[in-house]
Amino acid sequence: MEQVIMNQLSYPILTTVIFLPVLGALLILISRRSWELWIKWVALITSISTLILALPLFTEFDKTTYKMQFVEKHSWIPEWNINYYLGVDGISILLVLLSALTAILCVMISWYSIKTKVKEFYISILLTTAAMIGVFCSLDFFLFYIFWEAMLIPMFLIIGVWGGPNRIYAAIKFFLYTLVGSVLMLVGIIVLYLYSGRTFDILELMTKSYPYSMQLWLFWAFFAAFAVKVPMWPVHTWLPDAHTEAPTAGSVILAAILIKMGAYGFLRFSLPLFPEASKAMTPVMLILSVIAIIYGAVICLGQTDLKRLIAYSSVSHMGFVTLGIFALNSQGVEGGILQMVNHGVVTGALFLSVGIVYDRTHSRQIADYGGLSTHMPIYAAFFMVFTLASVGFPGTNGFIGEFLVLLGGFTANKLIGVLAATGVILGAAYMLWLYQRVFFMAVNPKVVGLPDMDIRETLTLVPLIVLVFWIGVYPNSFLSFMHASVEHLLERVNMAGSLQEANIAKTIMEGVIR
């Protein structure tokens, strides 16, 4: 059966949203360094245009089918059967839109905070955006891997050039961790290519059946790349360092989009390509997810650095995402996908908020704050909304995401569900305690006289406030995009699982007969 629906629009929308940021980067490249204001406006207009041109993905998407939509396919390197092949479905579409929105926010929040090598900084932001959108749209493994690796270079520069005092260490650690995992995935891609008749077509590869032993090996090869990106415990240690040292825009990209690429990889590749192995490895993945949830939350309780606390909270929250994915039921998987979006919105907003106050005090230490609500009441109100969303307060986006994940987790395994629920309690403890120390308590002399948020900073956070309540109050406007794709994915996994169980039973019976 045909698995795609060709582009419904009159223009190649996916190519446009991928390469418009590249065009903006090239325009900045030929600009003079002295044209700083021009460079900033080019980056802002480019990123806004990218989101506007991507909106038809949201409005024209057919929610009744699991098939890939807005597909573009052109022969690229025919000798190796490589195609320029793009498309989105209910699993990837929201991540494409979130990537486009994040680019705008990163440009706006960096308007005054980036003072050196401004030209190179905005080029890096736009190229990172293009690569991440390309990852979510690629339907050819060769093209996917190019985008996957292309993202590393500008992100490495963002951390290493514009980061904090230990930026070189953090950037190299980020690069090495992700590169090692990616190399193992590359080996897996080559094995798939050779075994499947020399094709990189992801949809075609999904129609083929692979021996169980091969699936297990390939599952772990891909796991190496995706687990590092998520990041799952115990390969998470690069994330706190990268977040702590990265500039605000770098932290936002890491939190909102980059770490979602790992969870997306499990959904797009591990489950449909290696369904039997995924089913067999589910207990391991659930245990690792619960460890991440609890470990990340407990570590947050001992943090004294604002960015480091939010970074470790990402480890905990992404544990909920992988828990939902490997619950292998509709509530869990849809909750995991929605929580990917929620985490991008809320944690991205928290890093933006930390950047706003850091620009005023140049300190990330929680002890340097206290009584901030007295001097920055608007900022305190915004931060409170994002804090409540982070702890899953009803009416915010965090609630519905965590609720669906926990429901899926309880359905899959009651003990896993109970243990994961403790992460919600710990999350409320460390976030509310953080809010108390920063905004209440005795007024710290270091915050006296700090100006409240200006119009630019407010406009940066308003879209995220809207999403917090939009998703929280009317989640089906986002969940409806996923239903058909998730149902089709689970059918494939469960069918393979049933086949595996039947084969095991057959083997046992043959042994008994002999």
C-alpha positions in Angstrom: 0.0 0.0 0.0 1.3 3.5 -0.8 2.6 5.1 2.3 2.8 8.7 1.2 0.6 11.5 0.0 2.4 13.9 -2.4 2.7 17.6 -1.6 -0.8 19.1 -1.4 0.5 22.6 -1.8 1.6 24.6 -4.8 5.2 25.0 -3.5 7.7 22.6 -1.9 6.9 23.5 1.7 9.4 21.3 3.4 12.3 22.3 1.2 11.3 25.9 1.9 11.3 25.7 5.6 14.6 23.7 5.7 16.6 25.9 3.3 15.1 29.4 4.0 17.3 29.6 7.2 20.3 28.5 5.1 19.5 31.4 2.6 19.3 33.8 5.6 22.6 32.5 6.8 24.2 33.1 3.4 22.8 36.6 3.3 24.3 37.3 6.7 27.6 35.7 5.5 28.0 38.3 2.7 27.2 41.2 5.1 29.8 43.4 6.6 30.6 42.9 10.3 29.7 46.5 11.0 26.2 45.9 10.0 25.2 44.3 13.3 21.7 45.7 13.4 21.1 44.5 9.8 22.4 41.1 10.6 20.0 40.8 13.6 17.0 41.9 11.5 17.9 39.4 8.7 18.1 36.6 11.2 14.8 37.6 12.8 12.9 38.1 9.5 14.2 34.8 8.2 13.1 32.9 11.3 9.7 34.5 11.3 9.3 33.8 7.6 10.2 30.2 8.2 7.5 29.8 10.8 4.9 31.6 8.7 5.7 29.4 5.6 5.5 26.3 7.9 2.0 27.1 9.2 0.2 25.3 6.3 1.7 22.1 7.7 -0.6 22.7 10.7 -3.6 23.9 8.8 -3.5 21.6 5.8 -2.5 18.4 7.5 -4.8 15.4 7.0 -5.3 14.0 10.5 -7.2 10.9 9.3 -4.3 9.1 7.8 -0.9 7.7 9.0 0.7 8.3 5.6 3.6 10.7 5.0 2.3 14.1 3.8 3.8 17.0 1.9 6.2 14.5 0.3 9.0 15.6 -2.0 11.1 13.0 -3.7 13.9 13.6 -6.3 16.7 11.4 -7.4 20.0 12.6 -5.9 22.8 10.1 -6.3 21.2 7.3 -8.5 24.4 5.2 -8.4 23.9 4.5 -4.7 20.1 4.7 -4.8 20.1 7.9 -2.7 17.1 10.3 -3.0 16.3 13.8 -1.8 13.2 12.5 0.1 11.1 14.5 2.5 7.8 14.1 4.3 6.0 14.5 7.7 3.4 12.6 9.6 1.7 13.0 12.9 4.8 12.1 14.8 7.1 14.7 13.2 4.9 17.6 12.3 4.7 19.3 15.7 8.4 19.1 16.1 9.0 20.9 12.8 6.7 23.7 13.9 8.4 23.9 17.4 11.8 24.1 15.7 10.7 27.1 13.6 9.2 28.9 16.7 12.3 28.2 18.7 14.5 29.9 16.1 12.6 33.1 16.5 12.8 33.1 20.3 16.6 32.4 20.2 17.2 35.4 17.8 15.1 37.7 20.0 16.6 36.7 23.4 20.2 37.1 21.9 19.5 40.7 20.6 21.6 42.4 23.2 23.4 39.6 25.1 25.6 38.5 22.2 28.2 41.2 21.7 31.1 39.4 20.0 31.2 37.7 16.6 27.5 38.6 16.1 27.6 37.6 12.4 28.9 34.1 13.1 26.5 33.6 16.0 23.3 34.2 13.9 24.7 32.1 11.1 25.1 29.3 13.6 21.6 29.7 14.9 20.0 29.6 11.4 22.1 26.6 10.3 21.2 24.7 13.4 17.6 25.4 12.8 17.8 24.1 9.2 19.6 20.9 10.2 17.1 20.1 13.0 14.1 20.6 10.7 15.8 18.5 8.1 16.2 15.7 10.7 12.4 15.6 11.3 11.5 15.7 7.6 14.0 13.2 6.1 12.7 10.0 4.6 16.1 8.9 3.2 18.7 7.6 5.7 21.6 9.2 3.8 19.9 12.6 3.9 18.8 12.0 7.5 22.4 11.3 8.6 23.7 14.4 6.8 21.2 16.6 8.7 21.9 14.7 12.0 25.6 15.3 11.8 25.3 18.8 10.3 23.6 20.0 13.4 26.7 19.2 15.5 29.0 21.8 14.0 27.0 25.0 14.6 25.9 23.7 18.0 29.5 23.0 18.9 30.4 26.5 17.9 27.5 28.1 19.8 28.7 26.4 23.0 32.4 26.7 22.4 32.6 30.3 21.2 29.8 32.1 23.1 29.5 30.0 26.2 30.8 30.4 29.8 34.2 30.0 31.3 34.3 26.2 30.8 32.8 26.3 27.3 35.6 24.5 25.6 35.3 21.5 27.9 31.5 21.4 27.6 31.6 21.8 23.8 34.2 19.0 23.3 32.3 16.7 25.7 29.0 17.4 23.8 30.7 16.8 20.5 32.5 13.5 21.5 29.4 12.0 23.2 27.1 12.6 20.3 29.7 11.7 17.6 30.5 8.3 19.1 26.8 7.4 19.2 26.3 8.7 15.7 29.1 6.6 14.3 27.5 3.4 15.7 24.2 4.4 14.2 26.0 4.9 10.8 27.3 1.3 11.0 23.7 0.2 11.6 22.5 2.3 8.6 25.1 0.7 6.3 24.0 -2.8 7.5 20.4 -2.0 6.7 21.4 -0.6 3.3 23.3 -3.7 2.3 20.8 -6.2 3.7 17.8 -4.6 2.1 19.0 -4.5 -1.5 20.9 -1.3 -1.3 18.2 1.2 -0.4 18.2 4.2 2.0 14.5 4.7 1.6 13.2 4.7 5.2 9.6 3.8 4.3 10.8 0.9 2.1 13.1 -0.4 4.9 10.1 -0.4 7.2 8.2 -2.9 4.9 11.0 -5.5 5.2 11.5 -8.1 7.9 14.8 -8.6 9.7 16.1 -11.6 11.7 15.6 -11.3 15.4 19.3 -11.5 16.2 20.0 -8.8 13.6 17.2 -6.6 15.1 18.8 -6.8 18.5 22.2 -5.8 17.3 20.8 -2.9 15.2 18.5 -1.8 18.1 21.6 -1.2 20.3 23.5 0.4 17.5 20.8 3.0 17.0 20.2 3.2 20.8 23.8 4.5 21.2 22.9 7.5 19.1 19.4 8.2 20.4 20.1 7.5 24.1 22.9 10.1 24.1 20.8 12.7 22.4 17.8 12.2 24.8 19.9 12.0 27.0 19.1 8.8 28.9 20.8 7.7 32.1 23.8 6.9 32.3 24.9 8.7 29.1 23.4 12.0 30.3 26.5 13.7 31.8 27.2 15.9 28.8 23.9 17.7 29.1 24.4 19.6 32.4 27.8 20.9 31.3 26.5 21.9 27.9 23.5 23.7 29.3 25.5 25.4 32.0 28.1 26.8 29.7 26.0 27.5 26.6 24.6 31.0 26.0 20.9 31.3 26.5 20.0 30.6 22.9 22.2 27.5 22.9 20.5 26.2 26.1 17.0 26.9 24.5 17.9 24.9 21.4 19.3 22.1 23.4 16.3 21.8 25.6 13.5 22.6 23.1 14.7 20.7 20.0 18.0 18.9 20.0 17.4 16.4 22.8 14.0 15.6 21.2 15.9 14.2 18.2 16.8 11.2 20.3 13.2 10.4 21.3 12.1 11.0 17.8 14.7 8.5 16.6 13.2 5.8 18.8 9.8 6.5 17.4 10.8 6.9 13.8 13.4 4.1 13.5 13.8 1.8 16.5 10.1 0.8 16.9 9.0 0.4 13.3 12.3 -1.0 12.0 13.1 -3.4 14.9 9.7 -4.1 16.4 10.6 -7.5 17.8 13.8 -6.2 19.5 11.9 -3.2 20.7 9.3 -5.4 22.3 12.0 -7.6 23.9 14.0 -4.6 25.2 10.9 -2.8 26.6 11.6 -3.8 30.3 15.2 -2.5 30.0 14.0 0.8 28.5 11.3 1.2 31.1 13.8 0.7 33.9 16.3 3.1 32.4 13.5 5.7 32.0 12.4 5.4 35.7 16.0 5.7 36.8 16.3 8.9 34.8 13.1 10.3 36.2 14.0 9.7 39.8 17.8 10.3 39.5 17.3 13.6 37.7 14.8 14.9 40.2 16.9 14.0 43.2 20.0 15.6 41.8 17.9 18.8 41.2 17.2 19.1 44.9 21.0 19.6 45.5 21.7 22.1 42.8 22.8 25.7 43.6 23.1 26.8 39.9 19.9 27.9 38.1 20.8 26.5 34.7 22.3 23.3 36.1 19.1 22.7 38.0 16.9 23.1 34.9 19.4 20.9 33.0 19.0 18.0 35.4 15.2 18.5 35.3 15.5 17.8 31.6 17.0 14.4 32.3 14.0 13.7 34.6 11.4 15.0 32.2 12.9 13.2 29.2 12.6 10.1 31.3 8.9 10.5 31.1 9.1 10.8 27.3 11.0 7.5 26.9 8.7 5.9 29.5 5.7 6.9 27.4 7.3 5.7 24.1 8.2 2.2 25.5 5.0 1.7 27.3 3.9 0.7 23.8 0.3 1.7 24.2 -1.6 4.6 22.6 -1.8 6.7 25.8 1.9 6.3 26.6 3.2 7.0 23.1 0.9 10.0 22.5 1.7 11.3 25.9 5.4 10.9 25.2 5.1 12.8 21.9 3.0 15.6 23.5 5.5 15.7 26.4 8.3 16.2 23.9 6.5 19.4 22.7 5.6 20.4 26.3 9.2 20.0 27.5 10.4 22.1 24.6 7.9 24.8 25.5 8.3 24.8 29.2 12.0 24.1 29.7 12.9 26.4 26.7 10.9 29.1 28.5 12.7 28.4 31.8 16.1 28.8 30.1 14.9 32.0 28.4 13.8 33.3 31.8 17.1 32.5 33.4 18.8 34.3 30.5 16.7 37.4 31.1 17.8 37.7 34.8 21.4 36.6 34.0 21.8 39.5 31.6 21.0 41.8 34.6 23.1 40.1 37.3 25.6 37.9 35.5 25.0 35.3 38.1 23.4 31.9 37.9 23.8 31.1 41.6 20.4 30.7 43.4 22.0 32.2 46.6 22.5 35.5 44.7 18.7 36.0 44.4 15.9 36.3 46.9 12.9 38.6 47.0 13.0 39.1 43.2 9.2 39.3 43.0 9.4 42.7 44.7 11.5 44.2 42.0 10.5 42.2 38.9 6.8 41.3 39.4 6.0 40.7 35.7 9.0 38.4 35.4 7.9 36.6 38.6 4.4 36.1 37.2 5.8 34.6 33.9 8.2 32.4 35.8 5.4 31.1 38.1 3.4 30.0 35.1 6.3 28.1 33.7 7.1 26.6 37.1 3.5 25.3 37.5 3.6 23.9 33.9 6.9 22.1 34.8 5.4 20.4 37.8 2.3 19.4 35.8 -0.3 21.7 37.4 -3.9 21.0 36.0 -4.7 23.5 33.2 -1.2 23.7 31.9 0.4 21.7 29.2 2.6 19.7 31.6 -0.4 18.1 33.3 -1.9 16.4 30.3 1.4 15.1 29.0 2.5 13.6 32.3 -1.0 12.3 32.9 -1.0 10.4 29.6 2.5 9.0 30.2 1.7 7.8 33.7 -1.5 6.3 32.4 0.4 4.4 29.7 3.1 3.5 32.3 0.5 2.0 34.7 -1.1 0.1 31.9 2.3 -1.4 30.8 3.6 -2.1 34.4 2.0 -1.0 37.7 5.3 -0.9 39.6 6.9 1.2 36.8 3.9 3.5 37.0 4.2 4.0 40.7 7.9 4.7 40.6 7.5 7.2 37.8 4.8 9.0 39.8 7.3 9.7 42.5 9.1 11.9 39.9 6.1 14.1 39.8 6.3 14.7 43.6 10.0 15.3 43.5 9.5 17.7 40.5 7.1 19.8 42.5 9.5 19.8 45.4 12.6 21.1 43.5 10.7 23.6 41.3 8.6 25.2 44.0 11.6 25.3 46.3 13.6 27.0 43.6 10.8 29.5 43.1 10.6 30.2 46.8 14.4 30.9 47.1 14.5 33.1 44.0 11.4 35.2 44.3 10.5 35.2 48.0 12.5 35.0 51.2 14.5 38.0 52.3 15.4 40.5 49.5 19.0 40.0 48.4 20.8 43.4 48.0 22.1 42.1 44.6 18.5 42.3 43.1 17.6 45.7 44.4 16.9 48.1 41.5 16.8 45.4 38.8 14.5 46.6 36.0 11.5 44.4 35.1 11.1 42.7 31.6 11.1 45.0 28.7 8.8 44.7 25.6 11.3 42.5 23.7 11.7 40.0 26.5 7.9 39.9 27.1 7.2 39.3 23.5 9.7 36.5 23.6 7.9 34.7 26.4 4.3 35.4 25.4 4.1 32.7 22.6 5.2 30.1 25.1 2.6 31.3 27.7 0.0 30.9 25.0 1.1 27.3 24.2 1.2 26.4 27.9 -2.5 27.2 28.3 -3.6 26.2 24.8 -2.2 22.7 25.1 -3.3 22.5 28.8 -6.9 23.5 28.1 -7.5 22.0 24.6 -4.9 19.2 24.2 -6.8 17.4 21.5 -5.9 20.2 19.0 -2.4 18.7 19.2 -3.1 15.1 20.1 -5.4 14.7 17.0 -2.4 15.0 14.8 -0.9 11.9 16.3 -3.8 9.4 16.5 -3.5 7.8 13.1 0.3 7.6 13.0 0.6 6.2 16.6 -2.1 3.6 15.9 -0.3 2.5 12.8 3.0 2.3 14.6 1.7 0.3 17.5 -0.1 -2.1 15.1 3.3 -2.9 13.5 5.1 -3.3 16.9 2.3 -5.5 18.4 2.0 -7.6 15.3 5.8 -8.3 15.4 5.5 -9.0 19.1 2.7 -11.6 18.6 4.8 -13.2 15.8 7.8 -13.4 18.1 5.7 -15.0 20.9 4.2 -17.5 18.3 7.7 -18.4 17.1 8.9 -19.0 20.7 5.9 -21.2 21.4 6.5 -23.1 18.3 10.1 -23.7 19.2 9.1 -24.9 22.7 6.5 -27.3 21.2 9.0 -28.7 18.7 11.4 -29.3 21.6 8.7 -31.1 23.6 7.8 -33.3 20.7 11.4 -34.3 20.1 
